[in-house]
Amino acid sequence: MKTTLEIPDAIFRRAKSVAAERGIPFRQFVTEAVQDKLKAPPRSAAKPWMKTFGKLRHLHKETARISRIIDEEFDQIEAEDRQ
């Protein structure tokens, strides 16, 4: 299948150069690179601790609300200190 890709110039030149060094057509080089990428485990599998970060997203509004309350209280305390 034919397709059009936009590849940054520096990456294109490096890939073309490596393909030439290996004595393979650029088309084959790109195909092999995509195949390798598809075989690789997902990034989240490489960092299992990252899975938990998204689980607290539902607390964002509550965290913002608590931060506002804390800021308001500190503003009152600072006002009292100035008197």
Protein Blocks (a to p, Z undefined) as FASTA:
>chain_A
ZZdddddfklmmmmmmmmmmnopafklmmmmmmmmmmmpccfklmmmmlmmmmmmmmmmm
mmmmmmmmmmmmmmmmmmmmmZZ
